[in-house]
């Protein structure tokens, strides 16, 4: 079942705010690490670039996970062997976790969706910074492999845990909370 429009809106707003926080933290940490003697000022335009990415990414992610949930459900109904059937009633059922489906969804999300979305983000960020499309395309070629390698150390675990334990309408929130730290990392890499 596809998420309701309100889930898309609420998730996008939450993600927007958390991405702005992540980039703000990243810029602050970078300035502190660089030990700049001049007065520090946040690059509000880049904060907006990071935050606005949520308005594109969130609906794509929710639609992607919704389609994967249709094809590879996390659980299936099975007869509950421990429940006693009452006269005239059928035996009760319980949900059984389909670990293979969760693994398939994790692999598809982290190999296909993550690669495409990270590539688009790197291009978007660098185009917004420079206004030069050729530079943005070059940055995709040079930066995406390192970002993907770093991404594979974090996001498959987050994806698997969120698929098993988090309801669909809260998955973006969980990913956005973890994403605060990921955005700090991206801000420091940028």
Buried (B, 14 or more C-beta within 10 A) or exposed (E): EEBEEEBBEBBBEBBBBBBBBBBBBBBBBBBEEEEEEEEEEEEEEBBBBBBBBBEBBBBEBBEBBBEBBEEBBBEEEEEBEEEEEEEEEEEEEEEEEBEEBBBBBBEBBBEEBBBEBBBBBBBBBBBBBEEEEEBBBEBBEEBBEEBBEBBEEBBBEBBBBBBEEBEBBBBBBBBBBBBBEBBBBBBEEB
